Amino acid sequence: MLMIAVTSTVSMISSCKKYLTETPAAAFSTAAAFSNVAMATDVVMGVYARLSGDSGYGIRLSMYFPYDNDEMLGASSNTSPDGDRRDIARYGATQTNGQIEGPLENLYTGIERANICIKYIPLMSQYTNGSSSDQATLKRLYGEVLTLRAQFYFEIIRNWGDMPAQFIPSADMPTLVIPKTNRDVIYDHILDDLLTAEPLVPWRTDAGVTRDERITKGAVKGLRARIALFRGGYSLRNDSKIMERRSDYLKYYQIALSECADVIASNAHGLNSSYQALFKNYVDAHTLDPTGEILFEVAMAGGSGTADSKLGYYDGPRLVNGSSSYGNSSIYILPTYFYAFDQNDTRRDVTVAPYYVNIDGTKVLQKLVSLTTGKFRRDWITNPGFVGLAYTGSQYFGINWPILRYSDILLMYAEADNEINQKPSATSIQYFNQVRARGFGGNTALIGTTPTTYDAFFTAIMNERSFEFGGEGIRKYDLIRWNKLYTNILATRANLTLMMNKQAPYNNLPQSMYYLTGQQSIVYSNSLYAPTPSATPTGYTKIGWVSSLTNTGTIPYIDYVAKFFTPNNGELLPIPQATMQANPLLSGQQNPGYQ
């Protein structure tokens, strides 16, 4: 079916705040929808709605598409290929895969809704002749929909590359059968849109927000920085069919540097002093982080696949209730990623959940190859409206998806500065150290010496971004824009083999771990960083650790990592077959490697 819907009405939702529901409040003609500020606000909330739900960041964009990488494995199964999410994780998706058409259509629906708002909001009489309050509100709404459209297009580009693009409502198009638009053209357009949006939206500290679910100036600037880095990075090109970056890439690194500098100077956002508290006490607890570290998050609620998320159900530790268990735990931590963390880095035990949780809250240690992601976990949910659901078979817990955090602003600044000047400045090192020190609980004595040369600092940035953003849907796309995905996949398989064979640097790790059952937290008997003691300690239960890592059986673990990835192919998803069939101008224009 055609991705860009023709419509003269807009479905709306009542709020972008917490307890979001996707049930439309009403459907109106465009004249009625943009007749007053309240109605226009509801219409814009309908644009926000395309971010959430199963086809948005509720599961597919957040937890199907970003895996496998050098940190984590997506869903595994004895069935391969399966024509589903497992093939996406293994880089074996085809154009008939049932999980790729819906998200693409959803993104184009968001673009269509945004295009309608972008056309009609500035035409409202209140936009130029209303009260100062009405004008400010409408200009903010205009800036928000420009930013939302940019986010939708960004997600399309980084997953599918060159795609048809329109920037006016479908009703105004002479034809909806349009060719692909070069991604650079789309990138430049949305970068300009974001520049337009910046003065129209307030800083977080001026917006009076209760959650960072609506776009503010810091989010616009931060997203513009992120998109600029992708515009200046590598991508799989349709013309050459290889990974390339354009010769003018430094222009876009400069944009990123300037935007990040503005966010930092604003003092509207900061780092939470506790990495664990950010996720446990705020994201999973459904409360506002007072530091404003999350610049923008997708509002999730409603308990359905149209507007909520499966965060904490699809990923994170399962709930065990006797012989039953609830939850998928479908994103697994690679053993090499677990051991890439310094043992003093507090981010390891936030990013990794080594247990399943019993109905009484006690923990059951899992094998090393069965560790799950930990930032979104049911046993960290404390909000009275959701805590009861967390200990049932419910799939929806209303956990928001963070799109952008302040630590990313600091690290993007450091990366851009290093690239532009071919070495890190003192300021970049300072920002890098802020992020790293927070990871070590503020103890700067533990963070090591930060490199001062270009190559070494770039490597440090790559590593730090891995430690900081694991499980947040960022790593795969970072590796692609650096053209490091295949290199790191091969290195990960090689390191897993070293670990399995008890070779350096993994030769002194425990083959088994012992832990106390019936505890509210995991209590180990032996060290995670020393060989297993020969004697089993009294009262402790043994679990396979490094010994659980093998490369045999129905699913050879090491071979399974990004199993079907092929350079100059797997960096993009195939365009869905239905999309190709609906648009004759896409005939013969399938992405490289899928023809």
C-alpha positions as CSV (number, residue, x, y, z in Angstrom):
1,M,0.0,0.0,0.0
2,L,1.1,3.6,-0.6
3,M,3.1,4.8,2.4
4,I,2.0,8.5,2.3
5,A,-1.7,8.7,3.1
6,V,-4.0,11.2,1.4
7,T,-6.2,12.8,4.0
8,S,-8.2,15.9,4.7
9,T,-8.8,15.1,8.3
10,V,-6.5,14.6,11.2
11,S,-7.0,12.1,14.1
12,M,-6.1,13.6,17.4
13,I,-5.2,12.5,20.9
14,S,-5.9,14.5,23.9
15,S,-2.4,14.8,25.4
16,C,1.2,14.1,24.9
17,K,1.7,13.9,28.7
18,K,1.8,10.7,30.8
19,Y,-1.1,8.3,30.5
20,L,-1.2,9.0,26.8
21,T,-3.9,7.2,24.9
22,E,-4.2,6.6,21.1
23,T,-8.0,6.7,21.0
24,P,-8.8,9.7,18.8
25,A,-10.7,12.5,20.5
26,A,-12.3,13.4,17.2
27,A,-11.8,13.8,13.5
28,F,-12.3,17.3,12.0
29,S,-11.9,19.1,8.7
30,T,-8.7,21.1,8.5
31,A,-10.7,24.3,8.9
32,A,-12.1,23.1,12.2
33,A,-8.9,21.5,13.4
34,F,-6.9,24.7,13.0
35,S,-9.7,27.1,14.1
36,N,-8.2,27.8,17.5
37,V,-5.2,27.2,19.7
38,A,-6.6,24.4,21.7
39,M,-7.7,22.4,18.6
40,A,-4.3,23.0,17.0
41,T,-2.6,21.7,20.1
42,D,-4.6,18.5,20.0
43,V,-3.7,18.0,16.3
44,V,0.0,18.4,17.1
45,M,-0.4,15.8,19.9
46,G,-1.6,13.5,17.2
47,V,1.7,13.9,15.4
48,Y,3.6,13.0,18.6
49,A,1.4,9.9,18.8
50,R,3.2,8.4,15.8
51,L,6.4,8.1,18.0
52,S,4.8,5.6,20.4
53,G,3.2,2.1,20.1
54,D,4.3,-1.1,18.6
55,S,5.2,0.3,15.2
56,G,7.1,3.2,16.8
57,Y,9.5,3.4,19.6
58,G,7.3,1.1,21.7
59,I,9.1,-1.9,20.4
60,R,10.1,-2.1,16.7
61,L,12.2,1.1,16.3
62,S,13.7,0.7,19.7
63,M,14.2,-3.0,20.2
64,Y,13.9,-4.8,16.8
65,F,15.9,-2.6,14.5
66,P,19.0,-1.7,16.5
67,Y,20.4,-5.3,16.9
68,D,22.7,-7.2,16.6
69,N,25.7,-5.0,17.4
70,D,29.0,-5.5,19.4
71,E,27.1,-5.1,22.7
72,M,23.9,-7.1,22.4
73,L,22.0,-9.8,20.5
74,G,18.5,-9.4,19.4
75,A,15.9,-12.2,19.7
76,S,17.3,-15.7,19.0
77,S,15.5,-18.8,18.0
78,N,16.0,-22.3,16.6
79,T,14.1,-21.1,13.5
80,S,16.3,-19.2,11.1
81,P,15.4,-17.6,8.9
82,D,12.0,-16.9,10.4
83,G,10.8,-14.0,8.3
84,D,10.4,-11.9,11.4
85,R,12.3,-10.0,14.1
86,R,15.1,-12.6,14.4
87,D,16.0,-12.1,10.8
88,I,16.3,-8.4,11.4
89,A,18.6,-9.0,14.3
90,R,20.8,-11.4,12.3
91,Y,20.8,-9.0,9.2
92,G,18.9,-11.6,7.2
93,A,15.7,-9.6,6.6
94,T,14.1,-9.8,3.2
95,Q,11.6,-7.3,1.6
96,T,8.8,-9.6,2.6
97,N,9.7,-9.5,6.3
98,G,6.5,-8.9,8.3
99,Q,8.2,-6.5,10.8
100,I,9.5,-3.7,8.5
101,E,6.5,-2.5,6.6
102,G,4.5,-1.3,9.6
103,P,7.2,0.9,11.1
104,L,7.9,2.5,7.7
105,E,4.2,3.3,7.1
106,N,3.9,4.6,10.6
107,L,6.8,7.0,10.0
108,Y,5.3,8.3,6.8
109,T,2.0,8.7,8.6
110,G,3.8,10.9,11.1
111,I,5.3,12.9,8.3
112,E,1.9,13.4,6.7
113,R,0.4,14.6,9.9
114,A,3.3,17.0,10.4
115,N,3.1,18.3,6.9
116,I,-0.6,19.2,7.5
117,C,0.3,21.1,10.7
118,I,3.3,22.8,9.1
119,K,1.0,24.1,6.3
120,Y,-2.0,25.2,8.4
121,I,-0.6,26.5,11.7
122,P,1.1,29.5,10.2
123,L,-2.1,30.3,8.3
124,M,-4.1,30.6,11.5
125,S,-5.2,34.2,12.2
126,Q,-3.9,33.8,15.8
127,Y,-0.4,33.0,14.5
128,T,0.1,36.6,13.5
129,N,-2.8,38.5,15.0
130,G,-3.6,36.7,18.2
131,S,-2.7,37.5,21.7
132,S,1.0,37.3,22.7
133,S,0.2,34.0,24.5
134,D,-1.6,32.5,21.5
135,Q,1.2,33.6,19.1
136,A,3.8,32.0,21.4
137,T,1.9,28.8,21.7
138,L,1.3,28.5,18.0
139,K,4.9,29.2,17.1
140,R,6.0,26.6,19.6
141,L,3.6,24.1,18.0
142,Y,5.1,25.0,14.6
143,G,8.6,24.4,15.9
144,E,7.5,21.1,17.5
145,V,6.1,19.7,14.3
146,L,9.1,20.8,12.2
147,T,11.2,18.8,14.7
148,L,8.9,15.8,14.7
149,R,9.0,15.6,10.9
150,A,12.8,15.8,11.1
151,Q,12.9,12.9,13.6
152,F,10.6,10.8,11.4
153,Y,12.7,11.4,8.3
154,F,15.9,10.8,10.2
155,E,14.6,7.4,11.3
156,I,13.7,6.5,7.7
157,I,17.1,7.6,6.4
158,R,19.2,5.7,8.9
159,N,17.2,2.5,8.3
160,W,16.4,2.7,4.6
161,G,18.7,5.3,3.1
162,D,17.3,7.2,0.0
163,M,13.5,7.2,0.1
164,P,10.6,9.2,-1.4
165,A,10.2,12.5,0.5
166,Q,7.5,15.1,0.4
167,F,7.3,18.2,2.5
168,I,3.7,19.3,1.8
169,P,0.4,17.5,2.5
170,S,-0.6,14.7,0.2
171,A,-3.7,16.6,-0.8
172,D,-1.4,19.3,-2.4
173,M,0.7,16.8,-4.3
174,P,0.1,16.5,-8.1
175,T,0.9,12.8,-7.7
176,L,1.9,10.5,-4.9
177,V,4.0,8.4,-7.2
178,I,7.3,10.0,-6.6
179,P,10.9,8.8,-6.9
180,K,13.5,8.4,-4.2
181,T,15.1,11.6,-2.9
182,N,18.8,11.5,-2.2
183,R,19.3,11.3,1.6
184,D,21.7,14.3,1.5
185,V,18.8,16.5,0.2
186,I,16.5,15.2,2.9
187,Y,19.2,15.7,5.6
188,D,19.9,19.3,4.5
189,H,16.2,20.0,4.4
190,I,15.5,18.8,7.9
191,L,18.6,20.5,9.3
192,D,17.3,23.7,7.9
193,D,13.9,23.0,9.4
194,L,15.5,22.4,12.8
195,L,17.3,25.7,12.5
196,T,13.9,27.4,11.9
197,A,12.4,25.6,14.9
198,E,15.1,26.6,17.4
199,P,13.9,30.2,18.2
200,L,10.2,29.0,18.2
201,V,10.4,26.6,21.2
202,P,11.4,27.4,24.7
203,W,14.2,26.0,26.8
204,R,13.1,23.3,29.2
205,T,13.6,25.7,32.1
206,D,11.2,28.2,30.6
207,A,8.6,25.7,29.4
208,G,7.0,24.7,32.7
209,V,7.1,21.0,31.7
210,T,6.4,18.1,34.1
211,R,8.0,15.5,31.8
212,D,10.4,15.9,28.9
213,E,7.8,14.4,26.5
214,R,7.3,17.6,24.6
215,I,10.1,19.1,22.5
216,T,12.0,22.1,23.9
217,K,15.0,24.1,22.5
218,G,17.6,21.7,24.0
219,A,15.9,18.8,22.2
220,V,15.8,20.7,18.9
221,K,19.5,21.6,19.1
222,G,20.5,18.2,20.3
223,L,18.7,16.4,17.5
224,R,20.1,18.8,15.0
225,A,23.6,17.9,16.3
226,R,22.9,14.2,16.1
227,I,21.5,14.5,12.5
228,A,24.4,16.6,11.4
229,L,26.8,13.9,12.6
230,F,24.9,11.3,10.5
231,R,24.9,13.7,7.5
232,G,28.7,14.0,7.9
233,G,29.2,10.3,8.6
234,Y,29.4,7.2,6.5
235,S,26.3,5.5,4.9
236,L,25.6,2.9,2.3
237,R,25.1,4.7,-1.0
238,N,22.6,3.6,-3.6
239,D,24.7,4.9,-6.5
240,S,28.1,3.4,-5.6
241,K,26.6,0.6,-3.5
242,I,29.4,1.0,-0.9
243,M,29.9,2.8,2.4
244,E,31.0,6.4,1.9
245,R,30.9,9.8,3.4
246,R,30.9,13.1,1.5
247,S,33.9,15.3,1.2
248,D,32.2,18.2,3.0
249,Y,31.6,16.2,6.1
250,L,33.5,18.6,8.4
251,K,30.8,21.3,7.7
252,Y,28.3,19.0,9.5
253,Y,30.6,18.3,12.4
254,Q,30.9,22.0,12.9
255,I,27.1,22.2,13.0
256,A,27.1,19.5,15.7
257,L,29.8,21.3,17.7
258,S,27.9,24.6,17.7
259,E,24.6,23.1,18.6
260,C,26.0,21.1,21.5
261,A,27.9,24.2,22.7
262,D,24.6,26.1,22.9
263,V,22.9,23.3,24.9
264,I,25.8,23.1,27.3
265,A,25.9,26.9,27.8
266,S,22.2,27.1,28.4
267,N,22.4,25.3,31.7
268,A,18.9,24.0,31.0
269,H,20.1,20.4,31.2
270,G,22.7,18.5,33.2
271,L,23.9,15.1,34.3
272,N,22.1,13.3,37.1
273,S,24.8,12.5,39.6
274,S,23.7,8.8,39.7
275,Y,23.5,6.8,36.6
276,Q,21.4,4.2,38.3
277,A,19.0,6.7,39.7
278,L,18.3,8.1,36.2
279,F,16.8,4.9,35.1
280,K,15.6,3.3,38.3
281,N,14.2,6.3,40.1
282,Y,13.0,8.3,37.1
283,V,12.6,6.5,33.8
284,D,11.2,3.2,35.3
285,A,9.5,5.0,38.2
286,H,7.7,7.3,35.8
287,T,8.9,10.5,37.4
288,L,10.7,13.7,36.4
289,D,14.5,13.8,36.6
290,P,15.1,17.3,38.1
291,T,18.5,17.6,36.3
292,G,16.8,17.4,32.9
293,E,19.3,14.9,31.6
294,I,16.7,13.5,29.3
295,L,16.2,16.2,26.7
296,F,13.4,14.3,24.9
297,E,11.5,11.1,25.6
298,V,8.6,9.4,23.9
299,A,5.5,9.4,26.0
300,M,4.1,5.9,26.5
301,A,0.8,4.9,28.2
302,G,-2.6,3.4,27.6
303,G,-1.8,-0.3,27.9
304,S,-2.1,-1.1,24.2
305,G,0.1,-1.5,21.1
306,T,-1.1,1.7,19.6
307,A,0.3,4.1,22.2
308,D,2.3,2.2,24.9
309,S,5.7,0.5,24.9
310,K,6.8,-3.1,25.7
311,L,9.9,-1.8,27.5
312,G,10.5,-4.0,30.5
313,Y,8.5,-6.8,28.9
314,Y,10.3,-7.5,25.6
315,D,13.6,-6.6,27.2
316,G,14.8,-6.8,30.8
317,P,14.5,-9.6,33.3
318,R,11.5,-12.0,33.2
319,L,9.0,-12.4,36.0
320,V,9.1,-16.0,37.4
321,N,6.0,-17.3,39.2
322,G,6.4,-21.0,40.0
323,S,6.5,-22.9,36.8
324,S,5.3,-19.8,34.8
325,S,7.4,-16.9,33.5
326,Y,6.3,-13.6,32.0
327,G,8.2,-11.4,29.6
328,N,10.4,-12.1,26.6
329,S,13.9,-11.1,27.8
330,S,14.7,-11.0,24.1
331,I,17.7,-8.7,24.1
332,Y,20.8,-10.4,25.4
333,I,24.1,-9.0,26.6
334,L,27.2,-10.3,24.9
335,P,29.7,-11.7,27.4
336,T,32.4,-9.6,25.8
337,Y,30.4,-6.5,26.4
338,F,29.8,-7.4,30.0
339,Y,33.6,-7.8,30.5
340,A,34.4,-4.6,28.5
341,F,33.2,-2.6,31.5
342,D,35.7,-1.7,34.2
343,Q,34.6,-3.5,37.3
344,N,34.2,-0.2,39.1
345,D,32.0,1.3,36.3
346,T,28.5,1.6,37.8
347,R,26.9,1.6,34.4
348,R,27.5,-2.2,34.0
349,D,25.0,-3.2,36.6
350,V,22.4,-0.7,35.2
351,T,22.9,-1.7,31.6
352,V,23.0,-5.5,32.5
353,A,20.4,-7.4,34.4
354,P,22.0,-10.8,35.4
355,Y,18.8,-12.2,36.9
356,Y,15.2,-13.1,36.5
357,V,12.9,-11.8,39.3
358,N,10.6,-14.0,41.3
359,I,7.0,-12.9,42.2
360,D,8.3,-12.1,45.8
361,G,11.1,-9.9,44.4
362,T,13.9,-12.3,45.0
363,K,16.4,-12.8,42.2
364,V,17.5,-15.9,40.2
365,L,21.0,-15.6,38.6
366,Q,21.2,-16.4,34.9
367,K,24.0,-17.9,32.9
368,L,26.5,-15.5,31.3
369,V,25.0,-16.1,27.9
370,S,21.5,-15.4,29.2
371,L,22.1,-11.9,30.8
372,T,19.5,-9.4,29.6
373,T,19.4,-5.6,29.2
374,G,18.7,-3.8,32.4
375,K,17.8,-0.2,31.9
376,F,14.1,-0.9,31.6
377,R,13.1,-3.6,34.1
378,R,9.8,-4.5,35.8
379,D,11.3,-4.8,39.3
380,W,12.4,-1.1,39.1
381,I,8.8,0.1,38.5
382,T,7.5,1.8,41.6
383,N,4.7,4.1,40.2
384,P,1.5,3.0,41.9
385,G,-0.4,3.0,38.6
386,F,2.0,0.5,37.1
387,V,3.7,-1.5,39.8
388,G,0.9,-4.0,40.0
389,L,1.1,-4.6,36.3
390,A,4.8,-5.3,36.6
391,Y,4.1,-8.5,38.6
392,T,1.6,-9.9,36.1
393,G,1.6,-11.1,32.5
394,S,1.0,-7.6,31.2
395,Q,3.0,-6.5,28.2
396,Y,2.7,-2.8,28.8
397,F,4.2,-0.8,31.7
398,G,4.1,2.7,30.4
399,I,7.8,3.1,30.4
400,N,9.0,6.0,28.2
401,W,11.7,5.7,25.6
402,P,14.6,8.2,25.9
403,I,15.4,9.7,22.5
404,L,18.2,12.0,23.6
405,R,20.2,12.5,26.8
406,Y,22.5,15.3,28.0
407,S,25.5,12.9,28.2
408,D,25.1,12.5,24.4
409,I,25.4,16.3,24.0
410,L,28.7,16.2,25.9
411,L,30.1,13.3,23.9
412,M,28.9,14.6,20.6
413,Y,30.7,17.9,21.3
414,A,33.9,16.0,22.2
415,E,33.7,13.8,19.0
416,A,33.0,16.8,16.7
417,D,35.8,18.9,18.2
418,N,38.3,16.0,17.9
419,E,37.3,15.5,14.2
420,I,37.5,19.1,13.3
421,N,40.8,19.9,15.0
422,Q,42.3,16.4,14.7
423,K,42.9,16.4,18.4
424,P,40.8,16.9,21.5
425,S,40.7,20.3,23.1
426,A,40.9,20.8,26.9
427,T,37.1,21.5,26.7
428,S,36.4,18.2,24.9
429,I,38.5,16.3,27.5
430,Q,36.6,18.0,30.3
431,Y,33.2,17.0,28.8
432,F,34.4,13.5,28.1
433,N,35.6,13.2,31.7
434,Q,32.3,14.5,33.1
435,V,30.5,11.6,31.5
436,R,33.1,9.0,32.4
437,A,33.4,10.2,36.0
438,R,29.6,10.0,36.5
439,G,29.9,6.4,35.4
440,F,32.4,5.7,38.2
441,G,30.2,7.3,40.8
442,G,32.0,10.6,40.6
443,N,35.4,9.1,41.5
444,T,37.8,10.7,39.0
445,A,40.7,8.6,40.4
446,L,39.1,5.6,38.8
447,I,38.5,6.8,35.3
448,G,42.1,6.5,34.0
449,T,44.0,8.8,31.8
450,T,42.1,10.4,28.9
451,P,44.0,10.3,25.6
452,T,45.1,13.6,24.0
453,T,45.8,12.4,20.4
454,Y,43.2,12.2,17.6
455,D,43.2,8.4,17.1
456,A,43.3,7.5,20.7
457,F,40.6,10.0,21.7
458,F,38.3,8.8,18.9
459,T,38.7,5.2,20.2
460,A,38.0,6.4,23.7
461,I,34.8,8.2,22.4
462,M,33.7,5.0,20.6
463,N,34.2,3.0,23.8
464,E,32.6,5.6,26.1
465,R,29.5,5.8,24.0
466,S,29.2,2.1,24.2
467,F,29.4,2.1,28.0
468,E,27.0,5.1,28.3
469,F,24.3,4.2,25.9
470,G,24.1,0.4,25.9
471,G,20.5,-0.8,25.3
472,E,19.3,2.7,24.1
473,G,19.1,1.9,20.4
474,I,22.2,4.0,19.6
475,R,25.2,1.7,19.1
476,K,24.4,0.0,15.8
477,Y,23.8,3.4,14.1
478,D,26.9,4.9,15.6
479,L,29.0,2.0,14.2
480,I,27.4,2.5,10.8
481,R,28.1,6.2,10.7
482,W,31.7,5.5,11.7
483,N,31.9,2.6,9.1
484,K,32.9,0.3,12.0
485,L,30.0,-2.1,12.1
486,Y,31.6,-5.0,10.3
487,T,35.0,-4.5,11.9
488,N,33.5,-4.6,15.4
489,I,31.3,-7.6,14.6
490,L,34.4,-9.6,13.5
491,A,36.3,-8.4,16.6
492,T,33.4,-9.4,18.8
493,R,33.3,-12.9,17.4
494,A,37.1,-13.2,17.7
495,N,37.0,-12.1,21.4
496,L,34.1,-14.4,22.2
497,T,36.2,-17.3,20.8
498,L,39.1,-16.2,23.0
499,M,36.8,-16.2,26.0
500,M,35.4,-19.6,25.2
501,N,38.9,-21.0,24.9
502,K,40.0,-19.4,28.1
503,Q,42.7,-17.3,26.4
504,A,44.0,-13.9,27.3
505,P,42.6,-11.5,28.2
506,Y,39.8,-13.7,29.4
507,N,41.9,-16.5,30.8
508,N,41.3,-15.7,34.5
509,L,37.5,-15.4,34.4
510,P,35.3,-17.7,36.4
511,Q,33.8,-20.7,34.6
512,S,31.0,-20.8,37.2
513,M,29.4,-18.4,39.7
514,Y,27.9,-19.1,43.1
515,Y,25.1,-17.0,44.5
516,L,22.6,-17.0,47.4
517,T,19.0,-17.8,46.5
518,G,16.0,-16.1,48.1
519,Q,17.7,-12.7,48.2
520,Q,16.3,-9.3,47.0
521,S,19.6,-8.7,45.2
522,I,22.3,-11.0,43.7
523,V,24.8,-12.0,46.4
524,Y,27.9,-13.7,44.9
525,S,30.2,-16.0,46.7
526,N,33.1,-15.7,44.2
527,S,34.6,-12.9,42.2
528,L,33.5,-12.1,38.6
529,Y,37.1,-11.4,37.8
530,A,38.9,-14.5,39.2
531,P,38.9,-18.3,38.5
532,T,36.1,-20.3,40.2
533,P,37.1,-21.7,43.6
534,S,37.4,-25.5,43.6
535,A,35.1,-25.9,46.6
536,T,31.4,-25.2,46.4
537,P,30.5,-22.8,49.3
538,T,27.9,-23.9,51.7
539,G,24.4,-22.5,51.0
540,Y,25.2,-21.2,47.5
541,T,23.8,-22.2,44.2
542,K,26.1,-22.9,41.2
543,I,25.3,-21.3,37.8
544,G,27.3,-21.7,34.5
545,W,29.2,-18.6,33.7
546,V,32.0,-18.5,31.1
547,S,31.4,-22.3,30.7
548,S,28.0,-21.5,29.3
549,L,29.7,-19.9,26.2
550,T,29.9,-22.5,23.5
551,N,29.8,-22.6,19.7
552,T,28.0,-25.8,19.1
553,G,24.5,-27.1,19.0
554,T,21.5,-25.9,17.1
555,I,22.4,-22.3,17.6
556,P,26.2,-21.9,17.6
557,Y,26.4,-18.8,19.9
558,I,29.5,-17.1,18.4
559,D,28.6,-17.8,14.8
560,Y,25.1,-16.5,15.5
561,V,26.2,-12.9,16.3
562,A,25.0,-10.8,13.3
563,K,25.0,-14.1,11.4
564,F,24.0,-12.9,8.0
565,F,25.7,-9.5,8.0
566,T,27.3,-8.6,4.7
567,P,29.3,-5.4,4.3
568,N,27.7,-2.9,1.9
569,N,24.3,-4.6,2.4
570,G,23.4,-5.1,6.1
571,E,23.8,-1.4,6.9
572,L,20.3,-0.7,5.5
573,L,17.0,-2.6,5.7
574,P,15.3,-3.7,2.5
575,I,12.4,-1.6,1.3
576,P,9.2,-3.5,2.0
577,Q,7.8,-5.4,-1.0
578,A,4.4,-3.7,-0.6
579,T,6.0,-0.3,-0.9
580,M,7.9,-1.3,-4.0
581,Q,4.8,-2.7,-5.6
582,A,2.7,0.4,-4.8
583,N,5.2,2.9,-6.4
584,P,6.3,2.0,-10.0
585,L,9.1,4.6,-9.7
586,L,10.8,2.3,-7.1
587,S,11.0,-0.5,-9.5
588,G,14.6,-1.6,-9.7
589,Q,15.5,0.7,-6.8
590,Q,15.7,-1.8,-4.0
591,N,18.6,-1.2,-1.5
592,P,22.0,-2.7,-2.2
593,G,22.2,-6.5,-1.6
594,Y,18.4,-7.1,-1.7
595,Q,17.8,-7.1,-5.5
